[in-house]
């Protein structure tokens, strides 16, 4: 009897241990996504495209690293470090397979505000890193990077704290118009910060309310001080960059590898500047000495944390929002999912850990992520491969960039912001889509929308609707009685964005149809319209037909304006019965079983 009890107890402990170990394994895979995809990495299929993408990404990382370090008001070499360490950390903790983390224009601009405020050009009395030199750089440069890494560290801590508090689910408050407006506005400030390099003039640091306009007022007042050589070189660089990038985009399907025009321009400009001695002949400002190697890690100066809290919150929020948008776009494009909270952790650690290695604040950048798309990257291995080439630059090639003109770097920054700047065109779209509609996809399901669709409830509503569509696709089989339907299914969103769902299904048909009754949709915003159009396009890809009934004229107008809807068949109907009649007439050859009622 005692032996049986012991055996039973032993089996119980074994099960508990197995369960406990499985929980640990699942937790590790959830928090370290690299453990999920790395063991299944297909060397034969993925290594070559990832290698090619990694090389092209390294070119972007190096050029943008140098440029955004200047934007952060620190020495360019720290931009190289900022292109290396965050990419490694994100590859381990991040879920976006095509997200290229590194230096970022907006976080650099925010960091520069703290740097210029605490260590202005005229200041030489700041007390940080005063006991030893850093890479042979001046004490002034050491002080400036001290402020930047403090912003990076504190911003990363804030992001990790948001992960702990599970605030990733609150990102639905940041709608597409908000993100677009924020990034576009910030991009104009980035361009303004580069005017002094593009024109070759000295501009004092100007901040505060209306500082944006005071900068341009100062430029026009001192227009005679513009350096003609810098202006001409800037214009030439911008024209070359825009032209070649447009040609790359135009012929990207015909050529396997795009021309790395940024790298070519840097090499050509540096060589021309060296041969003509532009630095001394024309007084052209150049990058200057770039030291080799990586200094030993050092903790950020904690005595200034209280002075950079504002910038740290800016880095945390702006960096995360911009990066999450790219991660979600990547997930949608390549059919996988990302965890909003895990992205908080990934980007938080990508700021905290690299701050010990003198890295400026980091985030994902649109241009680099688009580059990974266009070059066929498959996984984060592409980013890890790029880090190998960045190391080569840091230890061997960096010093050769001494002669790179600052106006060329500024041109690279400005052209790199093109994607954000052209978002000004969205103003017309948002104005015309002020009052919005809602729509989805086609066996037959009739969904009645009885509440407003706005940014507060649109994400939950979209998720519930996708679950219904996926369930119908998974169970796409004929029913014995078409009158059998699911009734009164209530999907509760944050603002009770709910709908009643009734199903009627045709027999032996490959397609199923979705009818959205919008008679109860009393109000909608741009997020609601965007979601409806997105659902419509997704359903179209899944061979599901969508019809919308009882739509207001404003809803129809907004949806047509917002997306390219199917023009080959009618989508909008005056009533549910009219939509059903249209579906039945189109599927008459399939011998529909019976009449369906709403």
Helices and strands as residue ranges (DSSP letters): H 2-31, H 34-37, G 38-40, H 43-71, H 77-93, E 101-103, H 105-118, H 139-164, G 167-173, H 176-193, H 195-199, H 211-221, G 223-225, H 228-250, H 261-276, H 278-281, G 302-307, H 309-334, H 340-352, G 354-357, E 362-364, H 366-374, H 381-392, I 393-397, G 398-403, H 406-416, H 418-421, G 422-425, H 426-432, E 444-449, H 458-474, E 499-503, E 512-517, H 526-541, E 544-549, H 553-562, E 572-573, H 576-586, G 588-590
